[in-house]
Amino acid sequence: MESDSAMVAFPLLTTPIESNYRACTIPYRFPSDNPRKATPTEIAWIDLFRNSIPSFKKRAESDTTVVDAPTKAEKFAQRYADILDDIKKDPESHGGPPDCTLLCRLREQVLRELGFRDIFKKVKDEENTKAISLFPEVVRLNDDIEDGGKRLENLVRGIFAGNIFDLGSAQLAEVFSRDGMSFLASCQNLVPRPWVIDDLDTFKAKWNKKSWKKAVIFVDNSGADVILGILPFARELLKRGTQVVLAANDLPSINDVTYPELIEIISKLKDESGKLIGVDTSNLLIANSGNDLPVIDLTRVSQELAYLASDADLVILEGMGRGIETNLYAQFKCDSLKIGMVKHPEVAQFLGGRLYDCVFKYNEVLG
């Protein structure tokens, strides 16, 4: 992890940041709650993280890079479960009270202390290979849509369909290990509009009239998510003359794509003249966000990303962790888009939507 001194606030957050920004979307507790007693919301979320332990343990057991992985995986499961039990008894233990950032961070800490660096590496590599082979066909289907608005909607549906590939959700991890996921079928089977937050028509109207000079996209998962969802959308922005910065995690966390992995993926997708299926990529930049979790606190990003983002006029946060569980209400000095699928019942309940509902939240800054 980069040293704390290297981390800075994302420059496009509305200032003063202290009074305008809180990373976590869902409040687990209120000032009036007893600090020594877990709230019903805290208990529900602690249980959600507890329910994910078996799928993480299973991935850890099969990590061939770690000596005696099965024994260490068992230790991880026990240790993390004990921490969650402690927090239930005393919300202020382990640096609490808990929020989604703390619960994620504690899980990563236990894994890393036991020597697990990237327990999802094998499945990420497999999914990346599969998605890379499908990329030309997905792009061709998009390019064949002549109507710009319809093409945009198809690209957005592709982002949602790709975002289903999420091994941080216990239910989806189970579905995935059972029968895998078909990207094109997922595009067809999204919940019907209007989605729980649905600003697509507003965004479509702007898309037809306006072009952004620079977009920063915080990417989420490996495989179909980044390759078949985000990259066709980024390619469309490049075609329109927008410079695109893709911001990926510094360190592995669940099946999120990392900065080195994203560089490798894009080099595999480019042709010998450096194009992405006919589109020039000189305006495509990849940045290390400095983050090491599936959620992100925008008061702590890498200096590199802060520098690259300072003159952007569109910020896109993609995925449930970065765009819904954190940053859904984040305010920016420029236009912003939060886009992701709701994959936890607790999030659906908070938003008043359905499980696997979609969030497409567009905020325009008039200036």
ZABA-47630 format. One line per 4 residues: their letters; for each residue z, y, x negated of N, C-alpha, C. Coordinates in steps of 0.02 Angstrom, whole numbers, plus 50000, padded with zeros to 5 digits. Each point is the difference from the previous one (the first is absolute). Example, Ala and Ser with C-alpha at 12.3 -4.5 7.8 and 13.67 -1.06 7.14 Angstrom:
AS> 50390,49716,49340,50000,50059,50045,50000,50060,49955 ~ 49964,50053,50018,50003,50059,49958,50037,50055,50039;
! end
This chain:
MESD> 50000,49940,49958,50000,50060,50042,50000,50062,49956 ~ 49966,50051,50023,49999,50062,49960,50070,50030,50000 ~ 50016,50037,49948,50067,50030,49997,50005,50053,50054 ~ 50062,50010,50025,50011,50047,50055,49971,50069,49985;
SAMV> 50004,50021,49936,49977,50067,49983,49924,50008,50010 ~ 49965,49941,50000,49928,50004,50008,49979,50005,50073 ~ 50048,49993,50045,49984,50002,50071,50009,50070,50028 ~ 49953,50021,50042,50002,50068,50028,49985,49995,50076;
AFPL> 50011,50055,50034,49985,50002,50072,49924,50006,50010 ~ 49975,49967,50052,49929,50005,50017,49985,50073,50018 ~ 49952,50031,49965,49992,50073,50006,49976,50026,50068 ~ 49975,49955,50043,49974,50024,50064,50050,49995,50058;
LTTP> 50061,49979,49984,50052,50000,50053,50016,50072,50019 ~ 50012,50010,50065,50020,50066,50023,50067,50019,49969 ~ 50005,50062,49977,50063,50022,49968,50040,50044,50049 ~ 50065,50008,49992,50042,49964,49952,50005,49926,50019;
IESN> 49991,49957,49950,49999,49928,50012,50067,49976,50028 ~ 50055,50027,49975,50068,49978,50021,50008,50002,50076 ~ 49975,50053,50032,50010,50007,50072,49941,49974,50041 ~ 49943,49987,49967,49940,49979,50037,49983,49926,49994;
YRAC> 50029,49967,49951,49978,49931,49987,50056,49950,49999 ~ 49991,49946,50036,50043,49941,49993,49954,49940,49997 ~ 50007,49959,49948,49951,49946,49990,50001,49950,50058 ~ 50060,49975,50017,50004,49946,50050,49992,50027,50071;
TIPY> 49956,49968,50038,49983,50023,50067,50054,49985,50051 ~ 50025,49937,49998,50046,49977,50052,50072,50012,49977 ~ 50038,50042,50036,50070,50010,49980,50041,49938,50018 ~ 50031,49971,49950,50042,49941,50012,50069,50021,50026;
RFPS> 50019,50062,49985,50065,50025,50023,49998,50076,50008 ~ 50050,50026,50035,50006,50073,50011,50066,50023,49971 ~ 50007,50066,49987,50062,50025,49970,50063,49980,50039 ~ 49993,49992,50066,50059,49983,50041,50021,49927,49993;
DNPR> 49957,49957,49969,50017,49929,49994,50054,49989,49948 ~ 50041,49949,50011,50054,49981,49954,49969,49975,49934 ~ 50014,50035,49943,49968,49981,49937,50018,49929,49976 ~ 50056,49974,50025,50023,49934,49977,49975,49943,50045;
KATP> 49965,50017,50054,49980,49948,50048,49924,50002,50009 ~ 49969,49942,49992,49926,49997,50007,49980,50016,50072 ~ 49948,50041,50007,49975,50018,50067,49956,49943,50025 ~ 49987,49996,50066,49954,49949,50027,49931,50001,49966;
TEIA> 49976,50061,49984,49934,50005,49967,50003,49972,49930 ~ 50054,50017,49963,50008,49971,49933,50002,49924,50003 ~ 50037,49974,50048,50006,49927,50006,49932,49969,50013 ~ 49961,50030,50045,49934,49974,50018,49954,49999,49938;
WIDL> 50004,50053,49959,49957,50003,49941,50024,49954,49944 ~ 50065,49994,49993,50027,49953,49950,49977,49929,50019 ~ 50001,49985,50065,49977,49934,50023,49926,49990,49986 ~ 49961,50053,50009,49928,49996,49987,49988,49982,49926;
FRNS> 50036,50034,49955,49992,49985,49929,50026,49930,49984 ~ 50052,49979,50035,50027,49933,49989,49948,49947,50021 ~ 49965,50014,50056,49950,49952,50025,49941,49992,49952 ~ 49991,50048,49956,49943,49995,49953,50019,49960,49938;
IPSF> 50065,49984,49992,50022,49965,49939,49963,49933,49990 ~ 49993,49957,50051,49967,49935,49988,49929,50007,49973 ~ 49961,50048,50026,49931,50006,49975,49999,50026,49928 ~ 50046,50045,49983,50005,50024,49930,50023,49943,49954;
KKRA> 50048,49961,50024,50026,49945,49960,49943,49950,49985 ~ 49961,49986,50051,49944,49952,49993,49950,50024,49947 ~ 49984,50065,50003,49953,50028,49949,50032,49996,49931 ~ 50065,50016,49995,50033,50000,49935,50003,49930,49970;
ESDT> 50012,49950,50042,50005,49931,49977,49936,49978,49964 ~ 49943,50025,50025,49936,49977,49972,49972,50047,49947 ~ 50043,50046,49974,49978,50046,49948,50002,49964,49932 ~ 49941,49981,49977,49996,49959,49938,50015,50041,49937;
TVVD> 50005,50066,50006,50014,50041,49940,50075,50002,49984 ~ 50040,49973,50046,50074,50003,49991,50027,49930,49988 ~ 50038,49993,49945,50030,49936,49984,50053,49983,50052 ~ 49999,49937,50023,50050,49977,50049,49998,50043,50064;
APTK> 49939,50014,50023,49991,50045,50058,50037,49976,50063 ~ 49999,49934,50018,50034,49980,50061,50075,50016,50001 ~ 50033,49989,49943,50072,50015,49995,50012,50075,50007 ~ 49958,50039,49965,50007,50073,50002,49983,50027,50070;
AEKF> 49951,49969,50034,49982,50021,50068,50059,49989,50047 ~ 50034,49945,49990,50060,49985,50041,50054,50053,49988 ~ 50007,50018,49936,50049,50052,49982,49982,50067,50033 ~ 49935,50016,49998,49977,50062,50033,50019,50000,50073;
AQRY> 49985,49944,50035,50012,49996,50072,50074,50010,50015 ~ 50042,49967,49959,50072,50004,50011,50027,50070,49985 ~ 49979,50027,49943,50025,50065,49977,49980,50056,50048 ~ 49936,49999,50022,49977,50054,50045,50033,49993,50068;
ADIL> 50009,49937,50024,50034,49990,50064,50072,50025,49996 ~ 50033,49988,49943,50070,50024,49991,50003,50076,50001 ~ 49951,50032,49968,49997,50074,50000,49993,50026,50071 ~ 49955,49969,50039,49989,50021,50069,50063,49990,50042;
DDIK> 50035,49945,49987,50064,49988,50036,50051,50054,49982 ~ 50003,50017,49935,50046,50054,49978,49986,50065,50037 ~ 49935,50017,50005,49981,50063,50032,50017,49999,50074 ~ 49993,49941,50031,50020,49994,50071,50074,50014,50008;
KDPE> 50040,49974,49953,50073,50010,50005,50019,50071,49982 ~ 49966,50028,49949,50015,50068,49977,49934,50034,49981 ~ 49974,50042,50046,49935,50032,49988,49996,50040,49935 ~ 50059,50021,49974,49998,50042,49940,50003,49959,49935;
SHGG> 50005,49934,50006,49998,49959,49939,49927,50000,49975 ~ 49990,49986,49937,49933,49995,49970,49960,50065,50006 ~ 50034,50056,49996,49964,50064,50000,49978,50024,50069 ~ 50029,49971,50053,49980,50017,50069,50026,50068,50021;
PPDC> 49993,50019,50064,49976,49957,50054,49927,49981,49993 ~ 49981,49942,50030,49933,49974,49987,49946,50038,50038 ~ 49941,50002,49968,49939,50021,50035,49946,49953,49974 ~ 49937,50009,50023,49949,49951,49980,49988,50001,49924;
TLLC> 50009,50058,49969,49988,50005,49927,50053,49959,49963 ~ 50064,50008,50019,50054,49965,49965,49993,49924,50009 ~ 49985,49977,50061,49995,49928,50012,49942,49970,49960 ~ 49945,50036,49995,49943,49977,49958,50020,49999,49926;
RLRE> 50032,50055,49979,50017,50006,49929,50048,49945,49977 ~ 50049,49985,50042,50049,49948,49982,49965,49931,49994 ~ 49953,49987,50045,49963,49936,49996,49960,49996,49935 ~ 49966,50055,49982,49961,50000,49938,50045,49993,49939;
QVLR> 50058,50033,50003,50046,49996,49943,50023,49929,49987 ~ 50018,49964,50054,50023,49931,49992,49945,49957,49971 ~ 49939,50007,50026,49943,49961,49974,49989,50015,49925 ~ 50001,50065,49983,49985,50018,49930,50056,49978,49953;
ELGF> 50062,50004,50023,50056,49978,49957,49994,49925,49984 ~ 49971,49962,50046,49993,49928,49990,49935,49983,49963 ~ 49962,50051,49981,49939,49989,49960,49936,49996,50041 ~ 50005,50010,50066,49939,49999,50040,49967,50069,49999;
RDIF> 49939,50003,49975,49965,50064,49995,49949,50011,50055 ~ 49968,49945,50022,49945,50008,50048,49990,49934,50037 ~ 50044,49984,50047,49999,49934,50031,49940,49990,50046 ~ 49965,50054,50017,49942,49995,50044,49934,50001,49960;
KKVK> 50004,49996,49934,49940,50008,49958,49945,49951,50018 ~ 50018,49937,50009,49950,49948,50013,49963,50015,50065 ~ 50038,50014,50053,49968,50012,50065,49959,50065,49999 ~ 50025,50050,49962,49962,50063,49995,49932,49988,49966;
DEEN> 50001,49962,49945,49938,49985,49964,49951,49962,50045 ~ 50025,49951,50037,49957,49961,50045,49969,50045,50053 ~ 50042,50042,50030,49975,50044,50054,49952,50053,49973 ~ 50013,50025,49940,49954,50049,49970,49931,49969,49989;
TKAI> 50000,49938,49974,49936,49966,49988,49961,49991,50065 ~ 50037,49978,50052,49969,49989,50065,49972,50065,50028 ~ 50040,50053,49997,49979,50065,50029,49942,50030,49960 ~ 50000,49992,49934,49945,50026,49959,49934,49968,50022;
SLFP> 50001,49935,50016,49939,49966,50021,49976,50025,50068 ~ 50045,50025,50042,49981,50024,50067,49981,50074,50000 ~ 50017,50035,49947,49991,50073,49998,49928,50023,50016 ~ 49948,49970,49969,49932,50024,50014,49981,49995,50074;
EVVR> 50022,49945,50032,49984,49990,50071,50035,50051,50044 ~ 50064,50012,49986,50039,50049,50039,49969,50070,49993 ~ 49980,50018,49939,49969,50065,49989,49932,50004,50035 ~ 49962,49946,49997,49934,49999,50033,50007,50011,50076;
LNDD> 50049,49965,50029,50011,50007,50073,50018,50072,50017 ~ 50040,50032,49957,50018,50071,50012,49939,50045,49992 ~ 49963,49989,49947,49942,50042,49986,49946,49995,50054 ~ 49998,49942,50034,49950,49990,50053,50015,50040,50063;
IEDG> 50061,50027,50006,50017,50040,50059,49975,50071,49989 ~ 49951,50021,50038,49968,50065,49987,50043,50058,50025 ~ 50034,49991,50056,50041,50054,50029,50062,50010,49956 ~ 50009,50062,49973,50055,50014,49954,50068,49988,50029;
GKRL> 50010,50019,50064,50065,49990,50033,50016,49927,50009 ~ 49949,49961,50020,50011,49928,50010,50013,49966,49933 ~ 49965,50023,49948,50010,49971,49934,50072,50014,49976 ~ 50024,50062,50011,50069,50017,49982,50049,49954,50036;
ENLV> 49990,49991,50066,50046,49957,50039,49999,49929,49972 ~ 49942,49976,49981,49995,49932,49972,50037,49996,49934 ~ 49995,50052,49959,50036,50002,49936,50076,50000,50011 ~ 50022,50038,50050,50072,50004,50016,50024,49931,50025;
RGIF> 49961,49968,50042,50019,49933,50024,50004,49952,49941 ~ 49956,50010,49951,50003,49959,49939,50064,50009,49961 ~ 50025,50062,49999,50064,50013,49965,50057,49963,50036 ~ 50001,50003,50067,50052,49964,50037,49995,49925,49990;
AGNI> 49938,49974,50003,49990,49927,49993,50023,49978,49931 ~ 49983,50039,49949,50021,49982,49932,50074,50004,49992 ~ 50032,50047,50035,50072,50011,49993,50042,49943,50029 ~ 49967,49955,50038,50037,49942,50027,50024,49955,49943;
FDLG> 49962,49999,49945,50019,49957,49943,50062,50029,49967 ~ 50058,49980,50025,50063,50029,49976,50052,49946,49996 ~ 50017,49979,49940,50048,49945,49992,50072,50024,50000 ~ 50010,50065,50013,50068,50026,50007,50026,49990,50071;
SAQL> 49955,49984,50046,50020,49986,50070,50009,49925,50007 ~ 50060,49978,50020,50015,49929,50003,49951,49963,50047 ~ 49986,50031,50059,49955,49967,50048,49930,49992,49969 ~ 49975,50054,49969,49932,49999,49973,49995,49954,49940;
AEVF> 50053,49997,49960,50000,49955,49942,49990,49928,50024 ~ 50032,49984,50057,49996,49933,50028,49929,49985,50026 ~ 49973,50047,50038,49932,49993,50027,49951,49992,49942 ~ 50010,50041,49950,49954,50001,49943,50000,49934,49964;
SRDG> 50061,49973,49987,50003,49937,49962,49973,49942,50042 ~ 50002,50008,50067,49976,49947,50044,49923,49999,50004 ~ 49971,50058,50018,49927,49997,50009,49961,50059,49970 ~ 50030,50036,49954,49962,50054,49968,49981,50053,50050;
MSFL> 49957,50046,49981,49981,50054,50045,49926,50014,49993 ~ 49968,50008,50057,49929,50018,50000,49995,50075,50010 ~ 49970,50034,49952,49997,50073,50003,49959,50024,50061 ~ 49940,49973,50009,49957,50025,50053,50029,49984,50069;
ASCQ> 50031,49941,50007,50032,49983,50064,50057,50048,50013 ~ 50038,50017,49947,50056,50047,50008,49976,50068,50024 ~ 49942,50022,49976,49971,50065,50022,49989,50000,50075 ~ 49977,49943,50025,49985,49994,50072,50063,49994,50042;
NLVP> 50052,49973,49970,50059,49982,50040,50058,50050,49996 ~ 49987,50061,49978,50053,50050,49998,50023,50014,50071 ~ 50063,50022,50007,50023,50019,50067,49955,50057,50026 ~ 49988,50001,50066,49955,50051,50026,50029,50070,49995;
RPWV> 49956,50049,49994,50020,50070,50001,50017,50019,50072 ~ 50041,50052,50011,50030,50042,49948,50056,49963,49964 ~ 50002,50010,49933,50053,49971,49959,50064,50040,50009 ~ 50055,49976,49971,50065,50032,50011,49999,50073,49975;
IDDL> 49967,50014,49945,49985,50069,49979,49925,50000,49987 ~ 49963,50038,50038,49927,49994,49998,49966,50068,49998 ~ 49990,50025,49939,49965,50064,49990,49929,49990,49976 ~ 49973,49940,50013,49933,49984,49972,49946,50047,50028;
DTFK> 50003,50016,50064,49948,50043,50029,50002,50070,49968 ~ 50061,50025,49990,50007,50067,49967,49972,49997,49930 ~ 50018,49946,49963,49977,49993,49931,49923,49993,49998 ~ 49974,49962,50048,49927,49990,50004,49964,50066,50009;
AKWN> 50028,50044,50043,49969,50066,50012,50000,50040,49935 ~ 50055,49996,49962,50004,50037,49936,49952,49970,49949 ~ 49997,49934,49998,49957,49963,49954,49927,50024,50007 ~ 49979,50012,50061,49931,50021,50012,49987,50072,49979;
KKSW> 50055,50041,49997,49990,50072,49988,50021,50022,49930 ~ 50044,49959,49969,50037,50025,49942,49992,49951,49943 ~ 49997,50024,49939,50004,49952,49945,50056,50022,49953 ~ 50037,49951,49975,50056,50014,49955,49975,49996,49928;
KKAV> 50028,50043,49957,49976,49999,49931,50034,49945,49959 ~ 50063,49985,50018,50036,49949,49962,50051,49965,50044 ~ 49998,49934,50000,50047,49960,50040,50042,49955,49955 ~ 50065,49999,50013,50044,49953,49964,50019,49945,50050;
IFVD> 49987,49938,49982,50015,49944,50045,50053,49956,49967 ~ 50059,49995,50031,50052,49953,49977,49982,49932,50029 ~ 49982,49952,49957,49976,49935,50024,50059,49952,50008 ~ 49986,49944,50034,50054,49954,50018,49988,49931,49968;
NSGA> 49977,49952,50040,49997,49930,49978,49937,49983,49961 ~ 50006,49945,49962,49942,49970,49966,49953,49969,50052 ~ 49947,49970,49976,49956,49961,50043,49961,50042,50050 ~ 49996,49975,50061,49960,50032,50052,50021,50072,50012;
DVIL> 50064,50015,49994,50025,50067,50015,49965,50053,49957 ~ 50007,49994,49935,49971,50051,49956,49924,49991,49993 ~ 49977,49937,49996,49929,49989,49983,49954,50007,50061 ~ 50021,49974,50057,49957,50002,50060,50020,50056,50048;
GILP> 50060,50027,49992,50023,50054,50044,49992,50068,49968 ~ 50037,50011,49945,50002,50066,49969,49936,50017,49961 ~ 49975,49953,49960,49942,50017,49957,49937,50019,50039 ~ 49983,49965,50055,49941,50024,50039,50011,50071,50028;
FARE> 50062,50015,50019,50016,50067,50025,49995,50052,49944 ~ 50027,49982,49941,49997,50044,49942,49927,50011,49980 ~ 49960,49948,50003,49929,50004,49983,49964,50049,50048 ~ 50019,49998,50063,49971,50046,50049,50018,50073,49983;
LLKR> 50063,50011,49979,50020,50067,49979,49960,50022,49939 ~ 49989,49955,49952,49960,50016,49940,49929,50020,50020 ~ 49972,49964,50048,49932,50016,50024,49996,50071,50028 ~ 50057,50023,50028,50002,50066,50030,50019,50055,49949;
GTQV> 50006,49980,49936,50014,50050,49949,50073,50013,49986 ~ 50045,49958,50029,50072,50008,49988,50019,49963,49936 ~ 50041,50033,49959,50029,49964,49943,50059,49959,50027 ~ 50006,49937,49979,50051,49955,50027,50046,49976,49945;
VLAA> 50066,50009,50011,50051,49974,49953,50036,49943,50036 ~ 49996,49940,49973,50037,49943,50029,50065,49993,49960 ~ 50057,50005,50035,50065,49996,49967,50032,49932,50014 ~ 50011,49961,49946,50027,49932,50007,50066,49994,49962;
NDLP> 50039,49950,50020,50065,49988,49969,49997,49988,49925 ~ 50052,50022,49966,50008,49987,49929,50017,49926,49988 ~ 50050,49975,50037,50023,49931,49991,49988,49959,50063 ~ 49995,49933,49993,49988,49958,50058,50058,50002,50049;
SIND> 49984,49995,50064,50050,49995,50053,49965,49967,50059 ~ 50027,49946,50024,49968,49958,50051,49926,49989,49980 ~ 49954,50007,50049,49929,49991,49982,49964,50067,49994 ~ 50037,50053,49987,49968,50065,49990,49958,49999,49936;
VTYP> 49943,50036,50003,49956,50002,49942,50031,50047,49948 ~ 49996,49982,49936,50026,50043,49948,49943,50038,49967 ~ 50019,50051,49962,49952,50042,49965,49953,49959,49955 ~ 50026,49955,49956,49955,49961,49958,49954,49954,50042;
ELIE> 50028,49971,50054,49959,49956,50042,49944,50039,50034 ~ 50014,50061,50021,49949,50040,50035,49943,50019,49953 ~ 50018,50016,49937,49949,50016,49950,49953,49940,49991 ~ 50031,49940,49997,49961,49938,49990,49955,49987,50061;
IISK> 50027,50009,50060,49962,49988,50062,49938,50045,50002 ~ 50010,50064,49986,49945,50047,50005,49947,49986,49946 ~ 50022,49980,49941,49950,49984,49948,49959,49939,50021 ~ 50029,49953,50037,49963,49941,50024,49952,50018,50056;
LKDE> 50017,50051,50039,49958,50019,50057,49941,50044,49981 ~ 50007,50036,49944,49946,50045,49978,49941,49961,49973 ~ 49940,50025,50010,49941,49969,49969,49992,50025,49928 ~ 49946,49977,49967,49992,50018,49928,49991,50074,49988;
SGKL> 49979,50037,50053,49993,50073,49990,50062,50037,50025 ~ 50054,49962,50013,50064,50032,50019,50003,50022,50072 ~ 49956,49974,50042,49999,50020,50070,50035,49949,50044 ~ 50025,50025,50057,50033,49957,50049,49950,49990,50057;
IGVD> 49960,49948,49995,49945,49987,50047,49962,50065,50015 ~ 49969,50026,49948,49956,50058,50008,50034,50067,49999 ~ 50066,50001,49997,50035,50065,50002,50031,50015,49931 ~ 49985,50060,49975,50026,50022,49935,50076,50002,50001;
TSNL> 50032,49975,49948,50074,49998,49998,50030,50048,49949 ~ 49960,50048,49976,50029,50046,49951,50055,50043,50031 ~ 50001,50005,50066,50052,50038,50035,50058,49957,50025 ~ 50002,49937,49978,50053,49954,50020,50050,49993,49944;
LIAN> 50062,50019,50012,50053,49997,49949,50055,49952,50023 ~ 50030,49965,49952,50055,49955,50017,50062,50026,49964 ~ 50054,50008,50038,50061,50028,49970,50059,49952,50009 ~ 50045,50003,49952,50062,49962,50004,50051,50044,50036;
SGND> 50023,49977,50059,50046,50042,50039,50070,50004,49970 ~ 50015,49952,49954,50068,49998,49972,50048,49961,50044 ~ 49976,49974,50056,50043,49967,50048,50006,49925,49985 ~ 50056,49969,50021,50009,49928,49989,50026,49965,50062;
LPVI> 49989,50030,50058,50025,49971,50063,49943,50000,50052 ~ 50009,49962,50056,49950,50002,50053,50005,50062,50044 ~ 50053,50039,49990,50009,50065,50034,49997,50053,49946 ~ 49993,50064,50019,49997,50051,49947,50038,50063,50019;
DLTR> 50039,50024,49953,50035,50064,50007,49958,50051,49960 ~ 49971,50047,50036,49953,50046,49968,50034,50055,49959 ~ 50066,49998,49996,50032,50046,49953,49999,49971,49929 ~ 49975,49937,49995,49998,49967,49935,49932,49966,49989;
VSQE> 49953,50038,49972,49935,49970,49982,49987,50015,49926 ~ 49950,49967,49972,49985,50011,49929,49971,50069,49990 ~ 50009,50026,49940,49971,50066,49983,49924,49997,50003 ~ 49972,49943,49981,49927,49991,50002,49974,50011,50071;
LAYL> 50033,49967,50049,49978,50007,50069,50010,50071,50025 ~ 50057,50029,49983,50014,50069,50022,49945,50048,49974 ~ 49980,49990,49938,49947,50042,49971,49934,49991,50037 ~ 49982,49937,50012,49935,49986,50033,49999,50022,50073;
ASDA> 50059,50000,50031,50003,50015,50072,50008,50074,50015 ~ 50016,50041,49950,50020,50069,50014,49949,50041,50039 ~ 49935,49984,49991,49949,50040,50036,49966,49960,50056 ~ 50031,49945,50022,49970,49961,50055,50008,50036,50066;
DLVI> 49953,49988,50046,50006,50030,50067,50005,49947,50055 ~ 50008,49936,49980,50013,49946,50048,50043,49948,49966 ~ 50056,49982,50032,50045,49947,49975,50000,49944,50052 ~ 49988,49939,49976,50000,49942,50045,50053,49951,49975;
LEGM> 50046,49982,50044,50051,49949,49985,49984,49940,50042 ~ 49984,49944,49967,49977,49942,50037,50049,49943,49996 ~ 50009,49965,50056,50043,49942,50002,50067,50015,50032 ~ 50032,49948,50026,50063,50010,50036,50055,50029,49955;
GRGI> 50004,49975,49938,50054,50023,49955,49995,50073,49983 ~ 49939,50022,49979,49991,50069,49976,49985,50050,50055 ~ 49968,49976,50055,49977,50047,50051,50037,49999,50066 ~ 50043,49948,50010,50038,49996,50063,50075,49997,49985;
ETNL> 50022,49949,49964,50073,49994,49986,50025,50056,49955 ~ 49956,50024,49956,50015,50063,49965,49941,50047,50013 ~ 50016,50064,50002,49949,50054,50001,49962,50011,50065 ~ 50019,49966,50054,49963,50011,50063,50005,50074,50020;
YAQF> 50059,50030,49989,50009,50070,50020,49997,50049,49941 ~ 49978,49974,49942,49994,50045,49941,49949,50054,50014 ~ 50018,50062,49979,49955,50057,50011,49970,50021,49934 ~ 49936,50015,50002,49964,50018,49939,49968,50069,50006;
KCDS> 49984,50029,49942,49967,50066,49999,49926,49994,50017 ~ 49976,49938,50007,49929,49990,50015,49994,49949,50057 ~ 49940,49984,50020,49989,49950,50053,50028,49932,49977 ~ 50025,49962,50048,50027,49934,49982,49985,49949,50054;
LKIG> 49999,49938,49977,49986,49943,50043,50049,49945,49983 ~ 50035,49975,50050,50043,49941,49990,49969,49944,50041 ~ 49985,49945,49967,49963,49947,50034,50028,49932,49981 ~ 50018,49961,50050,50029,49934,49985,50012,49960,50063;
MVKH> 50013,49936,49990,50014,49956,50056,50075,49987,50004 ~ 50025,49996,50063,50071,49989,50012,50013,49924,49998 ~ 50036,49978,49947,50007,49928,49990,50071,49975,50006 ~ 50046,50043,50019,50069,49979,50013,50018,50021,50071;
PEVA> 50030,49955,50039,50021,50017,50069,50045,50063,50001 ~ 50041,50008,49948,50046,50057,49997,49962,50066,49996 ~ 49944,50000,49964,49959,50061,49995,49965,50013,50066 ~ 49975,49946,50031,49966,50006,50065,50047,50030,50052;
QFLG> 50062,49976,49999,50051,50025,50048,50014,50074,49988 ~ 50007,50019,49936,50015,50069,49983,49944,50046,50024 ~ 49937,49978,49991,49943,50041,50018,49983,49995,50075 ~ 50029,49951,50034,49983,49990,50071,49932,49968,50008;
GRLY> 49981,49958,49952,49934,49967,50003,50007,49925,50000 ~ 49943,49967,49986,49997,49927,50000,50001,49975,49928 ~ 50020,49938,49990,49994,49969,49934,49925,49995,49985 ~ 49981,50014,49939,49930,50003,49977,49962,50059,50031;
DCVF> 50037,50049,50026,49969,50062,50023,49977,50038,49938 ~ 49960,50052,50011,49974,50037,49943,50024,50073,50003 ~ 50010,50028,49941,50019,50071,49993,49944,50035,49964 ~ 49974,50053,50033,49949,50042,49968,50022,50072,50014;
KYNE> 50037,50028,49953,50031,50065,50010,49966,50052,49955 ~ 49967,50047,50031,49964,50051,49962,50032,50068,50012 ~ 50015,50034,49946,50027,50069,50004,49953,50045,49961 ~ 49977,50052,50034,49956,50048,49968,50040,50062,49983;
VLG> 49989,50026,49941,50033,50063,49981,49948,50054,50007 ~ 50015,50047,50044,49952,50054,50011,50012,50054,49950 ~ 49948,50019,49965,50010,50053,49950,49935,50030,49980;
! end
